[in-house]
Amino acid sequence: MKINLISTGRCCENPQEETIVYLFITGDDQFASSIWHYYTGSTSILGPFVQFQQAIKKWWSIYCSAKLQPIYQAAPAFICWQLWKRRNLIFHRGVMSRIKVIQDINNNIVNFARLRYPWMKDTYVPSQWHQLIQYLEDYRPQINYQLVKWEKPKIGWFKCNIDGASRGNLGESSAAFCVRNWHGDLVYAGARRLSNTTSMIVQAVYSYTKRHSVLHFTTKDPCFDGITLFGYDKHPRG
């Protein structure tokens, strides 16, 4: 027995067969078409849409910024989902206005944008479609930076910088240091391979042994300015 799976719309005076194009592109009394027009009006997408595949392709192939591309690609899914919900609500004798459809689509798009871009979670995000598009087009990330540079020690002082690393924790480890005078000239350097240990132990061991290396290199007791990962300074011995 042949069964016709295509139903007839119940939402207008002259219902048509509920094809993909009818449900998601034109709709009863051009309702779906007006929804698409509302969202394409804030973009460079040109309508009208004739086929469902054509609509999706235009949204996915639009030239836009990297931040807007995921939004444009997801928008057709949210539009179709809301049109489908409205169809089912009307089928069961409910009502969903055009404003309600647009509001729900906008809420879904905003939630998607917050999920896609974690930096939007704690910031104000416009809930209207055209405002959201403008917001993402104008957005410029705030870049925070801290200048880190090597500075010469005071006259008569030496500065020793160390670094160490381990390949894994525990792992094969090594450390190195260099000593520069108050002119910034390199006067001594050393490196050492350590046994399997952690990076924290590497830093602790080498921060202790570096002073002995510097004292061995000088004939007099130097004024010593030591800087390690722990961030403390060695003062001249009294």
KOLVO-499395 format. One line per 10 residues: number of its first residue (from 0); for each residue x, y, z of N, C-alpha, C. Coordinates in pm, 1 decimal. Layout:
REM KOLVO-499395
NUM = X Y Z X Y Z X Y Z; ... $
This chain:
REM KOLVO-499395
0 = 85.0 -119.3 0.0 0.0 0.0 0.0 88.6 124.3 0.0; 58.0 219.6 -85.1 135.6 341.9 -95.2 85.9 443.6 6.6; 182.3 499.2 83.7 147.4 598.1 186.2 212.2 730.8 150.0; 134.6 836.1 144.7 185.6 969.1 115.7 233.9 1032.7 246.7; 364.7 1054.1 256.2 421.2 1108.3 379.1 423.5 1260.4 380.6; 383.5 1324.7 271.1 383.9 1470.3 265.7 250.9 1522.4 317.3; 255.9 1597.7 426.7 132.9 1650.4 484.7 100.6 1785.1 423.6; -15.3 1836.6 459.3 -60.3 1966.5 409.6 -60.3 2066.2 523.3; -12.0 2186.3 495.3 -5.1 2288.4 598.9 -141.9 2324.8 653.2; -146.4 2363.4 781.9 -272.2 2399.7 845.9 -268.8 2543.6 897.2 $
10 = -182.6 2623.5 846.0 -161.4 2753.1 908.2 -205.9 2868.7 820.0; -273.6 2842.8 710.9 -321.4 2952.1 626.7 -446.6 2905.2 552.3; -511.1 3000.4 480.4 -636.0 2968.2 412.4 -614.5 2874.3 294.0; -500.2 2888.2 228.3 -470.6 2803.3 113.1 -343.9 2723.0 139.9; -354.2 2619.9 221.0 -234.6 2542.6 257.0 -178.0 2467.5 138.1; -47.7 2446.9 140.0 20.9 2372.7 36.0 87.7 2250.5 97.0; 137.7 2165.5 8.5 210.6 2049.8 57.1 337.2 2095.3 129.1; 366.9 2033.0 242.0 478.8 2076.2 325.5 610.2 2018.1 274.6; 657.4 2074.5 168.1 788.7 2037.6 115.9 895.6 2113.1 194.5; 1021.9 2079.1 168.8 1132.3 2147.5 235.2 1129.7 2296.6 203.0 $
20 = 1105.8 2328.8 77.4 1102.9 2469.4 36.1 987.4 2542.2 103.1; 871.4 2478.1 108.4 755.3 2542.2 169.9 776.7 2564.1 319.7; 831.0 2465.4 387.0 847.7 2476.1 531.7 954.7 2576.6 570.6; 1068.4 2573.2 500.8 1184.6 2647.8 548.9 1225.2 2767.0 461.9; 1166.3 2783.7 345.5 1206.5 2893.8 258.4 1093.3 2994.4 236.7; 977.0 2945.9 194.0 865.5 3038.6 166.8 769.5 3043.0 285.1; 713.1 2928.6 319.8 620.2 2923.3 431.4 483.8 2978.3 395.8; 392.9 2966.3 492.9 258.8 3016.5 471.8 260.1 3169.1 467.9; 196.4 3224.6 365.4 189.8 3370.6 348.8 328.4 3433.2 351.2; 427.3 3361.2 297.8 565.5 3409.8 290.0 625.5 3438.9 427.6 $
30 = 578.2 3367.8 530.2 628.7 3392.1 665.8 777.0 3356.8 675.8; 814.0 3237.1 629.7 953.8 3195.4 636.2 1042.0 3288.1 553.7; 990.4 3331.6 439.6 1067.9 3422.0 354.8 1096.6 3553.6 425.8; 1001.8 3602.4 503.9 1022.8 3728.0 577.1 1126.7 3711.3 687.7; 1134.9 3592.7 745.6 1236.0 3566.8 848.2 1375.5 3567.0 786.1; 1389.9 3500.9 674.2 1519.0 3500.5 604.5 1558.3 3642.2 563.7; 1461.0 3719.2 517.2 1489.5 3856.3 474.6 1536.4 3940.9 592.5; 1479.8 3916.9 708.6 1520.8 3992.6 827.5 1668.3 3970.0 858.5; 1715.5 3846.6 846.8 1854.1 3815.1 883.7 1952.4 3846.6 771.4; 1911.0 3834.1 647.8 2001.5 3869.6 538.8 2013.9 4020.3 523.0 $
40 = 1919.3 4097.0 578.0 1923.4 4241.7 564.6 2043.9 4305.7 630.5; 2103.0 4238.2 730.7 2220.9 4291.7 800.0 2350.5 4232.5 746.4; 2340.8 4157.0 637.8 2458.8 4094.4 579.1 2467.6 4133.1 431.1; 2566.5 4079.5 365.3 2580.6 4103.0 221.4 2519.0 3990.7 138.8; 2439.7 3905.6 201.7 2374.6 3795.2 131.1 2256.3 3849.0 52.7; 2249.2 3812.8 -72.0 2142.1 3859.6 -158.2 2038.6 3749.9 -178.5; 1912.1 3786.0 -169.5 1802.6 3694.0 -193.2 1731.3 3731.0 -322.3; 1611.3 3679.2 -344.1 1542.8 3582.8 -257.8 1595.2 3441.1 -277.8; 1561.8 3353.6 -182.8 1602.6 3214.9 -191.4 1494.4 3134.6 -263.4; 1538.3 3044.6 -348.9 1445.4 2960.3 -423.5 1453.2 2815.8 -374.8 $
50 = 1573.6 2769.4 -351.6 1595.2 2633.1 -305.0 1661.7 2634.3 -167.7; 1636.8 2530.2 -91.4 1693.2 2520.0 42.6 1845.6 2512.2 36.9; 1898.8 2431.5 -55.8 2043.7 2418.6 -69.4 2108.7 2551.5 -107.2; 2037.6 2628.1 -188.2 2089.0 2758.3 -229.2 2103.8 2851.4 -109.5; 2006.7 2849.9 -20.5 2012.3 2935.3 97.9 2130.7 2898.6 186.8; 2147.5 2769.1 212.1 2257.7 2724.7 297.2 2391.6 2759.3 234.7; 2404.1 2738.9 104.7 2530.9 2766.5 36.7 2567.5 2914.3 44.4; 2468.8 3002.3 30.9 2496.0 3145.8 37.7 2544.0 3186.3 176.8; 2484.5 3130.0 279.0 2526.3 3162.6 415.4 2665.6 3109.2 444.7; 2698.6 2994.7 390.8 2829.2 2933.2 419.6 2941.5 2991.4 334.9 $
60 = 2909.3 3050.1 220.3 3013.3 3100.2 131.3 3029.3 3251.4 137.5; 2960.5 3317.6 228.7 2968.6 3462.3 237.7 3108.7 3504.8 282.5; 3157.9 3611.0 222.1 3289.3 3664.5 258.9 3271.6 3755.2 380.6; 3340.1 3720.7 489.9 3324.5 3796.1 613.8 3448.1 3775.2 698.8; 3450.2 3840.8 814.6 3562.4 3827.3 906.5 3561.2 3688.7 970.1; 3674.4 3652.1 1028.9 3686.7 3518.4 1089.5 3592.0 3501.7 1207.2; 3563.3 3609.8 1279.5 3474.0 3600.5 1394.5 3329.1 3582.2 1353.4; 3292.0 3636.0 1238.2 3153.6 3624.6 1192.9 3125.5 3494.4 1119.6; 3227.7 3431.0 1066.1 3205.5 3310.9 985.0 3131.8 3200.6 1061.1; 3171.2 3164.0 1184.6 3094.2 3060.9 1255.9 2950.2 3102.6 1283.6 $
70 = 2927.1 3231.9 1305.7 2791.7 3280.0 1332.3 2706.1 3265.9 1207.0; 2759.8 3306.2 1092.4 2685.5 3294.8 967.0 2658.5 3148.7 930.6; 2751.4 3061.7 960.3 2731.7 2920.7 927.2 2628.3 2854.3 1017.9; 2617.0 2902.9 1140.9 2520.9 2843.9 1235.0 2382.4 2905.2 1223.8; 2373.1 3027.7 1173.1 2244.7 3097.6 1168.2 2136.0 3021.1 1092.4; 2162.4 2963.0 974.1 2055.1 2889.8 904.7 1996.9 2776.0 987.1; 2080.0 2708.7 1065.3 2029.8 2598.6 1148.4 1932.5 2650.2 1254.4; 1965.8 2765.0 1316.0 1876.9 2821.9 1417.4 1747.3 2873.3 1355.0; 1756.2 2929.0 1234.9 1636.2 2978.0 1166.9 1543.8 2861.7 1132.4; 1599.4 2756.3 1073.3 1517.8 2639.2 1035.8 1458.2 2571.4 1158.6 $
80 = 1535.5 2565.0 1265.8 1485.4 2500.6 1388.4 1365.2 2576.3 1443.9; 1372.1 2708.0 1442.4 1261.0 2786.4 1496.6 1139.0 2781.5 1405.5; 1162.6 2778.0 1274.3 1049.8 2761.8 1182.0 982.3 2626.8 1200.6; 1060.9 2524.7 1226.8 1004.8 2391.5 1250.8 925.4 2387.2 1381.6; 976.2 2452.1 1484.3 904.1 2458.3 1611.9 771.8 2532.0 1595.7; 775.2 2640.3 1518.7 650.7 2715.1 1495.7 550.9 2630.8 1418.7; 598.2 2555.9 1319.2 508.5 2470.1 1242.9 440.8 2368.9 1333.8; 517.7 2305.4 1422.3 460.9 2204.5 1511.2 364.9 2265.2 1612.4; 397.3 2386.9 1658.2 308.4 2453.4 1753.4 173.8 2486.2 1688.8; 177.3 2535.0 1565.1 53.7 2565.6 1494.3 -23.0 2437.6 1462.1 $
90 = 49.0 2330.3 1431.6 -14.2 2201.8 1401.6 -97.3 2153.2 1520.3; -49.8 2186.7 1641.6 -123.1 2148.6 1763.3 -202.4 2265.9 1818.9; -244.3 2354.2 1727.1 -335.4 2464.3 1756.1 -274.5 2567.6 1852.2; -145.1 2586.3 1842.8 -79.2 2692.0 1918.0 -52.7 2812.4 1829.7; 14.6 2911.1 1888.0 42.8 3034.2 1816.4 186.6 3076.2 1845.6; 259.0 3122.1 1743.5 392.1 3179.9 1761.5 406.3 3294.9 1662.6; 422.6 3413.9 1715.3 430.0 3532.1 1631.4 566.9 3546.1 1566.8; 575.5 3637.7 1469.7 703.0 3664.9 1402.8 804.9 3720.7 1501.4; 760.6 3807.0 1591.0 851.4 3865.0 1690.9 907.9 3756.8 1780.8; 825.1 3660.9 1821.2 869.3 3551.7 1907.7 970.5 3463.3 1835.2 $
100 = 945.7 3437.0 1706.5 1039.3 3355.7 1628.2 1176.0 3423.3 1622.1; 1178.1 3552.9 1590.7 1304.2 3626.5 1581.1 1373.3 3634.2 1715.6; 1297.1 3655.5 1821.0 1356.0 3663.6 1955.2 1423.9 3532.9 1994.4; 1359.6 3420.2 1968.1 1418.0 3290.2 2002.9 1541.4 3260.6 1917.9; 1536.8 3297.5 1790.7 1654.6 3277.1 1705.5 1771.6 3360.2 1756.2; 1744.2 3485.4 1790.7 1850.4 3572.3 1842.0 1910.2 3517.2 1970.5; 1826.1 3466.4 2059.6 1876.8 3409.4 2185.9 1967.1 3290.1 2159.3; 1929.2 3204.5 2065.4 2012.0 3088.7 2032.3 2145.6 3130.7 1971.9; 2141.9 3232.8 1887.0 2266.0 3279.8 1823.9 2358.4 3341.9 1927.1; 2304.3 3419.4 2020.0 2386.1 3480.6 2125.6 2447.2 3372.4 2214.1 $
110 = 2368.5 3272.3 2249.7 2422.3 3162.6 2332.2 2532.0 3086.7 2257.7; 2512.7 3068.1 2129.0 2616.2 3002.5 2048.6 2742.8 3087.0 2043.7; 2727.5 3218.5 2027.0 2843.3 3307.7 2022.1 2920.0 3305.1 2153.9; 2849.3 3302.9 2266.5 2916.4 3296.1 2397.2 2990.5 3163.7 2413.8; 2933.4 3056.5 2360.3 3000.3 2926.3 2366.9 3120.1 2921.7 2274.1; 3106.1 2983.1 2157.2 3214.9 2981.6 2058.5 3331.0 3070.6 2099.7; 3299.8 3182.0 2164.1 3402.3 3278.5 2206.1 3394.1 3297.5 2357.5; 3478.4 3227.1 2433.3 3471.1 3234.6 2580.6 3488.0 3375.3 2635.2; 3557.8 3463.6 2563.2 3577.1 3599.3 2613.0 3447.0 3678.6 2617.0; 3340.7 3628.6 2555.4 3212.3 3697.7 2555.5 3126.7 3663.5 2676.2 $
120 = 3169.7 3565.7 2756.9 3086.0 3519.7 2868.2 3065.6 3627.4 2973.5; 3168.2 3706.8 2999.1 3161.6 3807.6 3105.2 3146.7 3948.4 3050.0; 3105.7 3962.6 2925.7 3088.2 4093.7 2865.6 2944.9 4108.1 2814.4; 2906.2 4232.6 2793.1 2773.2 4259.1 2737.6 2772.0 4223.3 2589.1; 2672.9 4146.3 2550.3 2658.0 4105.5 2410.6 2519.3 4148.1 2364.1; 2508.9 4226.0 2256.3 2376.7 4268.9 2207.2 2289.7 4149.2 2171.8; 2161.8 4161.1 2201.7 2069.4 4050.7 2174.4 1998.4 4064.7 2040.1; 2012.9 4180.6 1975.1 1952.9 4199.8 1843.7 2052.3 4160.5 1735.0; 2000.2 4100.2 1627.4 2085.5 4044.1 1523.3 2177.8 4148.5 1461.0; 2124.4 4260.5 1416.6 2207.1 4360.5 1349.3 2309.3 4422.2 1444.2 $
130 = 2273.8 4433.8 1572.3 2368.3 4486.8 1670.8 2479.2 4386.2 1699.7; 2443.9 4258.2 1702.4 2544.3 4154.4 1725.8 2645.0 4149.6 1611.7; 2596.8 4161.2 1488.0 2686.1 4161.6 1372.6 2781.2 4280.1 1379.9; 2728.5 4397.8 1412.0 2812.4 4517.1 1422.2 2912.3 4504.0 1536.5; 2869.4 4442.4 1645.5 2956.2 4422.7 1762.5 3076.1 4334.4 1727.1; 3051.9 4225.4 1655.7 3160.3 4135.1 1618.6 3250.1 4195.8 1510.8; 3193.4 4275.9 1422.4 3274.8 4340.2 1319.5 3368.3 4444.7 1380.5; 3321.7 4516.0 1482.0 3400.6 4623.8 1542.9 3489.2 4576.3 1657.5; 3474.0 4451.1 1698.8 3547.0 4404.8 1817.2 3696.9 4400.1 1791.1; 3771.2 4453.2 1884.4 3916.8 4444.5 1883.3 3961.2 4394.3 2019.8 $
140 = 4034.9 4284.0 2024.1 4074.1 4227.8 2155.1 4166.2 4322.2 2230.1; 4150.5 4324.1 2361.7 4237.7 4403.2 2447.1 4360.9 4320.4 2481.3; 4474.9 4368.0 2439.1 4599.7 4294.6 2457.5 4675.5 4353.6 2576.1; 4700.9 4271.5 2673.8 4780.0 4312.0 2790.0 4919.7 4253.3 2777.6; 5018.7 4333.3 2806.0 5155.0 4285.5 2796.6 5238.4 4346.5 2909.2; 5346.0 4282.5 2937.5 5440.4 4329.9 3038.8 5580.5 4324.0 2980.4; 5646.8 4437.7 2980.9 5780.7 4446.2 2925.2 5880.3 4383.7 3022.4; 5956.9 4287.5 2971.0 6060.8 4221.1 3051.1 6193.6 4241.6 2979.9; 6287.6 4304.1 3044.9 6418.0 4326.6 2984.5 6527.3 4311.4 3089.4; 6645.6 4281.7 3040.2 6760.8 4267.2 3128.9 6819.7 4405.3 3158.2 $
150 = 6846.8 4432.8 3284.5 6902.8 4560.3 3324.8 7040.3 4539.9 3386.7; 7129.2 4631.8 3360.5 7264.2 4624.6 3414.8 7261.2 4640.6 3567.0; 7352.2 4571.0 3634.9 7363.3 4593.3 3780.2 7432.8 4726.3 3809.2; 7434.4 4764.3 3935.1 7501.5 4887.3 3974.9 7652.9 4873.2 3956.4; 7719.9 4985.7 3947.2 7864.7 4985.6 3927.5 7932.0 4909.2 4040.2; 8022.0 4820.0 4001.0 8092.1 4737.5 4098.2 8020.5 4608.2 4132.1; 7905.8 4585.6 4069.2 7827.3 4464.6 4096.3 7832.3 4372.1 3975.1; 7807.3 4243.3 4002.5 7788.1 4144.4 3897.7 7644.5 4092.9 3906.7; 7591.6 4053.6 3793.6 7457.1 3995.4 3792.3 7464.3 3857.5 3729.8; 7403.9 3762.0 3797.8 7404.2 3623.8 3751.2 7261.5 3581.4 3719.8 $
160 = 7240.9 3532.5 3600.5 7110.6 3479.9 3558.6 7122.2 3330.2 3533.6; 7024.6 3258.0 3581.4 7026.1 3112.1 3566.5 6898.2 3065.4 3499.6; 6905.9 2945.3 3448.7 6787.3 2879.7 3394.5 6811.0 2730.5 3397.2; 6705.2 2657.7 3412.8 6714.2 2512.0 3415.3 6586.7 2450.6 3362.6; 6595.0 2327.6 3322.1 6478.1 2259.8 3267.5 6494.1 2109.9 3283.5; 6381.3 2043.9 3284.0 6382.2 1897.7 3288.4 6287.2 1845.5 3183.0; 6325.2 1737.3 3119.5 6241.6 1675.5 3017.1 6143.5 1583.1 3086.5; 6033.1 1643.0 3129.1 5936.5 1567.4 3207.8 5963.2 1588.6 3355.1; 5872.1 1547.6 3437.0 5887.3 1554.6 3582.4 5851.6 1417.6 3640.7; 5941.4 1337.3 3677.5 6085.9 1347.2 3671.4 6135.2 1332.7 3528.0 $
170 = 6261.8 1378.0 3505.1 6316.3 1364.2 3373.7 6460.2 1410.1 3366.6; 6522.3 1388.1 3251.3 6659.1 1430.8 3229.5 6666.7 1582.5 3242.2; 6762.0 1631.3 3322.4 6765.5 1773.2 3356.9 6902.5 1833.7 3332.1; 6901.6 1964.8 3314.0 7025.6 2040.5 3300.0 6998.4 2183.8 3340.3; 7106.6 2257.5 3365.9 7094.5 2397.1 3405.2 7217.6 2472.6 3358.0; 7203.3 2604.6 3348.1 7313.7 2688.4 3302.9 7301.8 2825.3 3366.1; 7412.3 2897.5 3369.7 7410.8 3033.5 3422.5 7513.5 3117.3 3348.8; 7495.7 3249.1 3357.3 7593.3 3341.4 3301.1 7606.3 3461.5 3394.6; 7724.9 3519.1 3398.2 7754.1 3633.2 3484.2 7795.9 3750.5 3396.8; 7733.9 3866.0 3420.3 7769.4 3987.2 3347.6 7807.3 4096.0 3448.2 $
180 = 7898.0 4182.6 3405.2 7940.3 4291.2 3493.8 7849.9 4412.4 3475.3; 7888.2 4521.9 3541.1 7804.9 4641.5 3536.9 7804.5 4710.2 3401.1; 7893.1 4666.5 3309.1 7889.3 4716.7 3171.7 7797.8 4632.6 3082.9; 7750.7 4521.6 3134.9 7668.8 4429.9 3056.9 7748.9 4327.7 2981.6; 7881.8 4321.5 3006.5 7967.7 4226.8 2936.4 7964.8 4091.1 3005.6; 7966.4 3986.2 2924.5 7970.7 3850.7 2978.3 8110.9 3823.2 3032.2; 8118.1 3782.4 3158.9 8248.1 3755.2 3219.9 8262.8 3608.6 3259.7; 8153.5 3537.5 3271.5 8165.3 3397.2 3311.0 8033.8 3327.7 3278.2; 8043.3 3199.6 3242.6 7923.8 3120.4 3213.3 7952.5 2975.7 3245.3; 7850.1 2902.8 3274.4 7866.9 2762.1 3306.5 7739.3 2684.6 3281.7 $
190 = 7753.4 2555.3 3261.7 7639.0 2467.4 3239.8 7668.1 2333.4 3303.8; 7564.6 2264.3 3337.6 7582.2 2138.0 3406.8 7463.2 2047.2 3380.6; 7495.5 1921.2 3355.3 7391.2 1821.7 3337.0 7363.6 1756.1 3470.6; 7236.9 1747.3 3505.5 7196.6 1691.3 3634.0 7129.7 1555.5 3612.9; 7109.7 1487.7 3720.7 7043.1 1357.8 3713.9 6893.5 1377.5 3690.8; 6820.8 1270.6 3677.6 6676.9 1278.3 3657.4 6610.6 1341.4 3778.7; 6547.8 1455.0 3758.2 6483.6 1526.1 3867.9 6375.7 1617.2 3810.4; 6319.9 1702.9 3892.5 6214.9 1794.2 3848.5 6273.6 1931.2 3819.2; 6198.4 2012.2 3746.3 6245.0 2146.7 3712.3 6259.2 2233.8 3836.1; 6176.0 2214.7 3937.5 6185.6 2294.4 4059.2 6315.1 2265.3 4133.6 $
200 = 6352.6 2138.6 4139.5 6477.5 2102.4 4206.2 6596.3 2155.9 4127.8; 6588.0 2154.8 3995.4 6695.1 2209.9 3912.6 6718.7 2355.5 3947.6; 6613.2 2433.4 3958.5 6628.4 2574.5 3990.0 6684.5 2594.1 4129.6; 6637.7 2515.6 4225.1 6684.6 2530.6 4362.3 6832.3 2494.2 4375.2; 6873.3 2384.2 4312.5 7012.8 2340.5 4322.7 7105.1 2440.4 4255.1; 7066.5 2487.0 4138.6 7157.4 2575.6 4066.3 7161.2 2715.3 4123.9; 7053.0 2760.1 4187.1 7058.4 2890.1 4252.5 7153.0 2887.1 4372.7; 7171.2 2770.4 4431.3 7264.1 2757.0 4543.9 7409.4 2746.8 4495.2; 7432.5 2672.8 4388.2 7569.7 2649.0 4342.8 7626.1 2763.6 4260.0; 7542.1 2851.0 4208.2 7593.0 2957.4 4121.9 7684.0 3053.0 4197.7 $
210 = 7651.3 3082.2 4325.1 7733.0 3176.8 4401.0 7873.1 3121.1 4423.0; 7880.5 2991.2 4447.1 8011.5 2930.3 4466.6 8093.7 2935.4 4338.2; 8026.4 2922.3 4223.3 8098.5 2931.2 4095.6 8151.9 3071.3 4073.2; 8072.6 3171.6 4108.6 8116.1 3309.0 4090.4 8230.1 3341.8 4185.8; 8223.5 3297.3 4308.5 8330.5 3322.2 4405.5 8459.4 3254.3 4361.8; 8448.1 3138.3 4297.0 8565.9 3069.0 4249.2 8629.5 3143.6 4131.7; 8543.3 3208.2 4052.8 8594.4 3277.5 3935.0 8665.0 3408.1 3971.3; 8628.3 3473.4 4078.3 8689.6 3600.4 4118.1 8798.4 3576.6 4221.2; 8894.6 3664.3 4222.4 9003.4 3655.6 4321.3 8968.2 3729.9 4447.9; 8876.1 3825.7 4438.0 8831.4 3899.9 4555.5 8685.2 3867.7 4580.8 $
220 = 8640.6 3903.2 4699.1 8500.3 3880.8 4733.2 8415.5 3980.1 4654.2; 8334.5 3936.3 4559.5 8265.2 4030.8 4472.9 8137.1 4084.2 4536.7; 8095.1 4196.8 4486.1 7958.1 4239.3 4514.6 7869.3 4161.2 4419.1; 7777.0 4088.3 4469.6 7705.2 3990.7 4388.2 7555.5 4019.7 4390.0; 7497.9 4032.5 4270.7 7354.3 4053.7 4256.9 7296.3 3932.5 4184.9; 7230.2 3844.6 4256.9 7179.8 3720.8 4197.0 7031.2 3728.9 4169.9; 6990.1 3682.5 4054.4 6848.3 3678.6 4019.4 6814.0 3536.7 3976.0; 6715.2 3480.5 4038.6 6671.6 3346.1 4004.5 6522.3 3347.2 3979.0; 6469.1 3230.2 3952.7 6325.0 3221.2 3934.7 6249.6 3254.0 4062.0; 6317.7 3245.1 4177.4 6251.2 3276.2 4302.3 6243.0 3426.4 4325.6 $
230 = 6316.5 3506.5 4249.0 6301.6 3649.7 4251.2 6364.6 3720.0 4369.2; 6475.3 3670.6 4422.9 6539.3 3741.6 4532.3 6677.0 3788.6 4489.8; 6730.9 3888.3 4560.6 6860.5 3945.9 4529.3 6959.4 3912.1 4639.5; 7081.1 3883.9 4600.2 7190.7 3867.5 4695.4 7258.7 4002.2 4713.8; 7278.9 4044.5 4837.9 7341.9 4171.2 4865.3 7490.0 4150.8 4894.8; 7572.8 4255.7 4889.0 7715.7 4240.8 4913.9 7742.3 4183.8 5052.8; 7841.2 4099.9 5058.9 7878.9 4043.9 5186.9 7948.2 4150.7 5272.8; 7917.0 4155.3 5400.9 7974.9 4254.0 5488.5 8105.9 4208.0 5548.3 $
